[in-house]
């Protein structure tokens, strides 16, 4: 039995590589951010330990639970935020068949094929994909890709343009006034929650 021609083998392997071609973007891990979150977590844990005895001596159980609960919750939250890129990093794959995305705070990977896509909105920090669910053409669901978490995010838009079968719609990032307004709303919500906890 004669072996296959080497030229045909190289041609078939190159065709397989082109069919499986895709661009991968994975979240970068910054040790400095992890250390900052650990220091912040330790600081809030220290505050909780420092306030434990005076609040317990005061005998006000409601104030004790609110203050200690706040410090311990922020301490655990800071620790989880620092460890998150190591436990479930964001990942985006863009290829000839479609998009696969795993978000920073949603570890389950989502796959959307190009034939499912309805609209595609591209911006440097946020990408919105509107798609039809599998085997359905009636409903439309959003896939929000937070490209700010991914490494080499300046190449993501070029990768979408290269592979996408849907004509993308380009958007600009929000200006500083809009970002400041959103941060103000977020701060007011946090203050309202704290006011409700403290009674």
C-alpha positions as CSV (number, residue, x, y, z in Angstrom):
1,X,0.0,0.0,0.0
2,X,1.4,3.3,-1.1
3,X,1.6,6.2,1.4
4,X,-0.2,9.5,0.8
5,X,1.6,12.2,-1.1
6,X,3.4,14.6,1.3
7,X,2.0,17.6,-0.7
8,X,-1.6,16.3,-0.3
9,X,-1.0,15.7,3.5
10,X,0.3,19.3,3.9
11,X,-2.6,20.6,1.9
12,X,-5.2,18.7,3.9
13,X,-3.6,19.8,7.2
14,X,-3.5,23.4,6.1
15,X,-7.2,23.2,5.2
16,X,-8.1,21.7,8.6
17,X,-6.1,24.6,10.3
18,X,-8.1,27.1,8.3
19,X,-11.4,25.5,9.2
20,X,-10.4,25.5,12.9
21,X,-8.8,29.0,12.8
22,X,-9.8,31.2,15.7
23,X,-8.5,34.1,17.9
24,X,-8.2,33.5,21.6
25,X,-8.3,36.3,24.2
26,X,-7.8,35.3,27.9
27,X,-7.9,37.5,30.9
28,X,-4.5,38.6,32.2
29,X,-3.6,37.9,35.8
30,X,-2.0,40.8,37.7
31,X,-0.3,39.8,41.0
32,X,-0.3,43.5,42.1
33,X,-4.1,43.5,42.0
34,X,-4.2,40.3,44.0
35,X,-1.9,41.7,46.6
36,X,-4.0,44.9,46.8
37,X,-7.2,42.9,47.4
38,X,-5.5,40.8,50.1
39,X,-4.3,44.0,51.9
40,X,-7.8,45.5,51.6
41,X,-9.4,42.3,52.9
42,X,-6.9,42.2,55.8
43,X,-7.7,45.8,56.6
44,X,-11.4,45.3,56.9
45,X,-10.9,42.1,58.8
46,X,-8.7,44.1,61.2
47,X,-11.5,46.7,61.6
48,X,-14.0,43.9,62.3
49,X,-11.7,42.5,65.0
50,X,-11.0,46.0,66.5
51,X,-14.7,46.8,66.8
52,X,-15.8,43.4,68.0
53,X,-15.3,43.9,71.8
54,X,-16.6,47.5,72.1
55,X,-19.7,46.7,70.2
56,X,-20.2,43.5,72.2
57,X,-19.7,45.4,75.4
58,X,-22.3,48.1,74.4
59,X,-25.0,45.4,74.2
60,X,-26.6,46.8,71.1
61,X,-27.1,43.6,69.1
62,X,-28.5,45.3,66.0
63,X,-25.6,47.7,65.7
64,X,-23.2,44.8,66.4
65,X,-24.6,42.7,63.6
66,X,-24.7,45.6,61.1
67,X,-21.2,46.9,61.7
68,X,-19.5,43.5,61.9
69,X,-21.5,42.1,59.0
70,X,-20.5,45.1,56.9
71,X,-16.7,44.7,57.7
72,X,-16.7,41.0,57.2
73,X,-18.7,41.1,54.0
74,X,-16.4,43.7,52.4
75,X,-13.3,41.7,53.6
76,X,-14.6,38.5,51.9
77,X,-15.7,40.4,48.8
78,X,-12.3,42.0,48.4
79,X,-10.6,38.5,48.8
80,X,-13.0,36.9,46.2
81,X,-12.4,39.8,43.7
82,X,-8.7,39.3,44.0
83,X,-8.9,35.5,43.5
84,X,-11.5,35.5,40.7
85,X,-9.0,35.9,37.8
86,X,-7.2,32.8,39.1
87,X,-10.3,30.7,39.7
88,X,-12.5,31.6,36.7
89,X,-10.7,33.9,34.2
90,X,-12.6,35.5,31.3
91,X,-12.1,34.0,28.0
92,X,-13.2,34.9,24.5
93,X,-12.8,32.7,21.3
94,X,-13.7,34.2,17.9
95,X,-13.6,31.8,15.0
96,X,-15.1,30.8,11.7
97,X,-18.0,29.1,13.4
98,X,-18.9,31.7,15.9
99,X,-18.1,33.1,19.4
100,X,-17.4,31.4,22.7
101,X,-17.4,33.6,25.8
102,X,-16.9,33.0,29.5
103,X,-17.4,36.2,31.5
104,X,-15.6,37.3,34.7
105,X,-18.6,36.9,37.0
106,X,-20.5,34.1,35.0
107,X,-18.1,31.1,34.7
108,X,-20.4,29.1,32.4
109,X,-19.2,29.4,28.8
110,X,-21.7,30.7,26.2
111,X,-21.5,29.7,22.5
112,X,-23.2,31.7,19.7
113,X,-22.8,30.7,16.1
114,X,-22.7,33.3,13.3
115,X,-26.0,32.1,11.8
116,X,-27.7,32.8,15.1
117,X,-26.6,36.4,15.3
118,X,-29.1,39.2,14.7
119,X,-27.1,42.3,15.6
120,X,-23.5,43.0,16.6
121,X,-22.4,46.2,18.4
122,X,-18.7,46.8,18.9
123,X,-16.9,49.3,21.2
124,X,-13.4,49.2,22.7
125,X,-14.7,48.2,26.2
126,X,-18.1,46.5,25.6
127,X,-19.4,44.3,22.9
128,X,-23.1,43.4,22.6
129,X,-24.3,40.5,20.6
130,X,-28.0,40.0,19.9
131,X,-28.7,36.5,18.8
132,X,-31.6,34.0,18.2
133,X,-31.7,31.0,20.6
134,X,-30.7,27.7,19.1
135,X,-33.4,26.1,16.8
136,X,-35.5,29.3,17.3
137,X,-35.9,32.3,15.0
138,X,-38.5,34.2,17.1
139,X,-36.8,35.4,20.3
140,X,-33.7,37.6,20.6
141,X,-31.3,37.3,23.5
142,X,-28.3,39.5,24.4
143,X,-24.7,38.4,25.0
144,X,-22.7,41.1,26.7
145,X,-18.9,40.7,26.4
146,X,-16.8,42.8,28.7
147,X,-13.7,43.2,26.7
148,X,-12.1,45.5,29.4
149,X,-11.2,42.3,31.3
150,X,-9.4,40.6,28.4
151,X,-5.8,40.8,27.4
152,X,-5.0,42.3,23.9
153,X,-8.4,43.9,23.9
154,X,-7.4,46.4,21.2
155,X,-7.3,43.4,18.7
156,X,-10.8,42.1,19.6
157,X,-12.7,44.5,17.2
158,X,-10.4,43.6,14.3
159,X,-11.0,39.9,15.1
160,X,-14.8,40.4,15.0
161,X,-14.5,42.2,11.7
162,X,-12.4,39.4,10.2
163,X,-14.7,36.6,11.2
164,X,-18.2,38.0,11.6
165,X,-20.9,37.3,9.0
166,X,-23.1,40.1,10.4
167,X,-22.3,43.7,9.6
168,X,-21.1,45.2,12.9
169,X,-22.3,48.5,14.3
170,X,-19.5,50.5,15.8
171,X,-20.1,52.4,19.1
172,X,-18.0,54.9,21.0
173,X,-17.1,54.5,24.7
174,X,-19.2,56.7,27.1
175,X,-17.6,60.0,28.0
176,X,-16.4,60.9,31.5
177,X,-19.6,62.7,32.4
178,X,-21.6,59.6,31.7
179,X,-19.2,57.4,33.7
180,X,-19.2,59.9,36.6
181,X,-23.0,59.9,36.6
182,X,-23.1,56.1,36.7
183,X,-20.6,56.0,39.5
184,X,-22.7,58.5,41.4
185,X,-25.8,56.3,41.0
186,X,-23.8,53.3,42.2
187,X,-22.6,55.2,45.3
188,X,-26.1,56.3,46.1
189,X,-27.4,52.8,45.9
190,X,-24.6,51.6,48.2
191,X,-25.4,54.4,50.7
192,X,-29.1,53.5,50.6
193,X,-28.4,49.9,51.3
194,X,-26.2,50.8,54.3
195,X,-28.9,53.2,55.6
196,X,-31.4,50.4,55.4
197,X,-29.1,48.1,57.3
198,X,-28.4,50.6,60.0
199,X,-32.1,51.4,60.4
